[in-house]
């Protein structure tokens, strides 16, 4: 599976982005062998942390989400965590550009709520 923007994400691996007020983003991404769980061949973790270092938003594919409904259903590995206690909901990975757009839009929403704006 050819993934648009793959190198853009891989080049950001290890970056920490200051979001002011003690909030920060951590980006991790590395190439892996494509599989049923990770058909695009990129293992990633994009996370937003509060000033105490607690993850308050995250997009990743480190594990599958808890299955709901049918037992034979494909378990999504691409998912997002909408708050510190969220175990994850499926994320429909299309390409890296869409992933980053969706993540940074959610960062803006989450920071607005956290800062009471």
N, C-alpha and C positions, 0 to 999 in steps of 0.2 A: 504494500500500500504506500503510494507516494503521498507525502504530507507537505502541504504548502506551509512555508515559514519554519520548517523544522530547525534549520540552523540559527534562526533568530532566537528561538527559545534555548537551544543548546548553548549559544554564546552568552546567555544571561545566567547560566548556572553559577551559583555561589554569590549572587548579588544580594545585597541588603539595601533597601530603599527607604530612606527616612520619610515619614509622612507627617512630621511636625507633632508637637505635643506628646512625644514619647512613643507614638505609634510607628510601626515599621513593617515592611514587607520583606519576606525572604523567598528567593526563587531558586529552586533546585530542578535540574533537568539533565538527563543523560540518555544516551542511546542504548537500547536493549534489543535483543533478538525479537522480532515480531512474533506474536503468539495469538491464540484465541482471546486471551485476556487483554493483551495490549497489541492490537493489530497494526497500530501506527508506529510501533517500535520506539516510543519515547516514554520513559518513566519520568513523571514530573510531580512537583509539589509547589504550589503557589500559595503562600500563607500571609495573612495579615495578623499582626500581634498587637496587643494593647501595651501600655507602658509597663505593666508587670511581667510582660513576656508571654502572656497567655494567648494562644491562637484563638482569634475571634471570627475568622473566616478562612476557608481553605478550599482549594481545588486540587485534587490529586488522583492518582490511580495506584496507590500502594496496596489496596485491598478491595475486595468486592463489597458492595453494600448488602445489607441484610435482605434476603428474598422476601417478597410479598406475593401472595396469590399462588400461581401455579408452580408446582415443584420442579418441573422441567424447564422453567424459564431461564434464559441466559442472565447471569448475574453481571450487572454493570461494574466495571472496574473504574472507569472514568466517573467521578462523582464530585460533589461539593459538600462542604460542611458549612452550614449557615450560621452557626454560633459555636461557642466553646464546647457545648455538650451534645451537639448534633452528631449522630453516628454516620451521617452521609445520605444523600439522595443522588440518584443517577444524574449524570451530566452527558448530554448528547454531543460527544466530541466530533467536530466537523473538520477543523484544521487549527493550526497554532494561532493564526490571526484572530479567529473567532474566540478561541479559548482566552487569549489575552484581553480582548475587548470585553468579554463577559466578566472576567475576573476584575478588571479595573473599574468597570461600571459598578460591580458589587462592592468593591473597596470604597468607592465614593459614597454609595448609599449607606454602608456600614459606618463609615466615619462620620457622616452627617448625623446619624442616629446616636452614635456614641458621644458626640460632642453637643448633642441637643440642638442641632440646627434644623 
